[in-house]
Amino acid sequence: MGRDVIFLLAVGMLVLLAWLLIPTWMIKRNIREVVHIFQKKNAIGIQNAKTIEELGLKPKSMLQRILRGRDWKPQALDILVQNNVVLMREDGKLYITEGSLASATWLKLKK
């Protein structure tokens, strides 16, 4: 019986670890993807700002999330906005600058 308890505790710990680490990993991965979307769509600089729809970053509807799974890009975009990597004009359009990317030393982008 002791082995069973140890096995269940080990499985429980693995599940808890996965529950904590997978979202972190997914958001980090999607942060890089969101930055690449801004670069690909040329939303660099205030004059080239784009709407969230133009960037393809609008949150999915409930039905789309059920059918396709969770999209981590909206959460990644929120983190980038909160950390002043993605900037917003008064009209709500979003953009990045080389300076905002350079100042985000925690953001390790592949060139």
N, C-alpha and C positions, 0 to 999 in steps of 0.2 A: 504494500500500500504506500510506503514511503516514496518509491520510485514514481508512482502515478502522480503524487502531489508535486514532486519536483518537476516532472514533465509538464504538468499543467501550469505551474508557475513560470517555467521557461517559455512556454508557448504564449502565455499572457504577457510576459515581458517583451517578447518579440513583436506581438501585435501592438502593444503600447508604443514601442520604439518606432515601428512603421507608421503608426497613427500620427506621431509627432514629427518625423523626419520627411515623409513623402510630401506633405504640403509645402514645407520649406524648400525642398529641392525643386518642386514644380514651379513655385513662384520665382526662384532664382533663374531657372531656365527661361521662364516667360518674360522676365525683365529684359534679358538679352534680346529675345525675339521682338519685344515691343520697341526697343531702341532701334533694332534693324528695320522695323516697319517704318519708323520715322525717317530713317536714312533712305530707304528705298523709295518712299513717297515724296522725298525731298522737302520734308517739313522741318527744314533747318533754317532758323532765323525767323524773326517776327513777321517779315513780309511773305514768307512761304507757309504760314500757319495753316493747318487743316482742321476740319471738324472731325469729331470722333467717328462719324459715319464714313467720311472720306478715307480715314485711316483704317477702317475695317475693325475698329475696336469697340463698337457698340456692344454692350452686354446682350447675350442671347436671351430669348424668351424662355419661359419655364418649359414649354414643350420641346424646344430645341435642346435645352440642357438635359432633359430626360432622355431624348433620343440619341444625342451625340456625346453625352458625358460632360463633365465640368470643363469650363473654359477658364483658365487661370489668368488670361491676359488683362481682364478688367482690374483684378486685384494688383497685378504687377504695375499697371498704369497708375493706380491710386498711390502706390508706394513711390513711384517716380515723381508724381505731382507733389506729394507730401515732402519729398526730399529736394525739391526745386531742380530736378533734372529735366523734367518736362514742365514747360511754362505755359501760361494761358493768357491770351489777350482778353481785353474787355468784352469782346463779342463771343467769347467761349472757345475760340479756336486754339489748338494746341501746337506747340513747336518745341524743338530743342535747339540748343546752341552748342558750339564747340566748347565754349567756356563752362556751360552747365555739365557737359559730359566730363570735361577735364577735372572739374571740382569734385566730382563723385568718385573719390579714390576707392571707395568700397565696391564700385562697379567695375568688374574686370571683364572687358569686352574682348572678344577675339577679333583681330583685324582681318 
